């Protein structure tokens, strides 16, 4: 996102464009770090604690459903 705004600034100057979109880029980066943190906790901690294969599938499907709900519902506002 930042590289796109530097290379193709559009109607704003490069500095103004970075100021406008820098906060959004930081939010995207923080979201990626949080997703990796959650994956590390699941793989590093729960993987050794849960021995049942069926329970592992349930946890995996549950996390997949949570991420799917997050990506399909986040940032959406009700239409009037």
C-alpha positions in Angstrom: 0.0 0.0 0.0 2.8 2.4 0.9 4.8 1.6 -2.2 1.7 2.1 -4.4 1.0 5.5 -2.9 4.7 6.5 -3.5 4.8 5.3 -7.1 1.2 6.3 -8.1 0.3 9.3 -5.9 -2.8 10.3 -7.9 -4.1 13.8 -7.3 -2.3 14.3 -3.9 1.4 14.8 -3.4 3.4 11.8 -2.3 3.8 13.2 1.2 0.1 14.0 1.6 -0.8 10.6 0.2 1.4 8.8 2.7 0.0 10.8 5.5 -3.6 9.8 4.4 -2.9 6.1 3.9 -0.1 5.5 6.5 -2.5 4.9 9.3 -4.4 2.4 7.3 -1.2 0.6 6.4 -0.2 0.5 10.0 -3.5 -1.1 11.0 -3.1 -3.7 8.3 0.4 -4.5 9.6 -0.8 -4.8 13.2 -3.6 -7.1 12.1 -1.0 -9.3 10.4 1.2 -9.4 13.5 -1.8 -10.4 15.7 -2.8 -13.2 13.3 0.8 -14.5 13.4 0.7 -14.2 17.2 -2.5 -16.3 17.4 -1.0 -18.9 15.1 2.1 -19.1 17.2 0.1 -19.6 20.4 -2.0 -22.4 18.8 1.0 -24.2 17.2 3.5 -23.6 20.1 1.2 -24.2 23.0 -2.0 -26.1 22.3 -0.5 -28.4 19.7 1.5 -30.2 22.5 -1.3 -30.1 25.0 -4.1 -31.6 22.8 -3.4 -35.2 21.9 -6.8 -36.2 20.4 -6.9 -35.9 16.6 -10.6 -35.2 16.6 -10.2 -32.4 19.2 -7.4 -30.9 17.0 -9.8 -30.9 14.0 -12.5 -29.2 16.1 -10.1 -26.5 17.3 -8.8 -26.0 13.7 -12.3 -25.8 12.3 -13.4 -23.4 15.1 -10.4 -21.1 14.5 -11.1 -21.2 10.7 -14.8 -20.3 11.4 -13.7 -17.4 13.6 -11.2 -16.0 11.0 -13.8 -16.4 8.3 -16.4 -14.5 10.4 -13.8 -11.8 11.1 -12.8 -11.3 7.5 -16.4 -11.3 6.2 -17.8 -9.0 8.9 -15.0 -6.7 10.0 -15.2 -3.1 8.7 -18.7 -3.5 7.4 -21.3 -1.0 8.5 -25.1 -1.3 8.2 -26.6 0.2 5.1 -29.3 2.6 5.6 
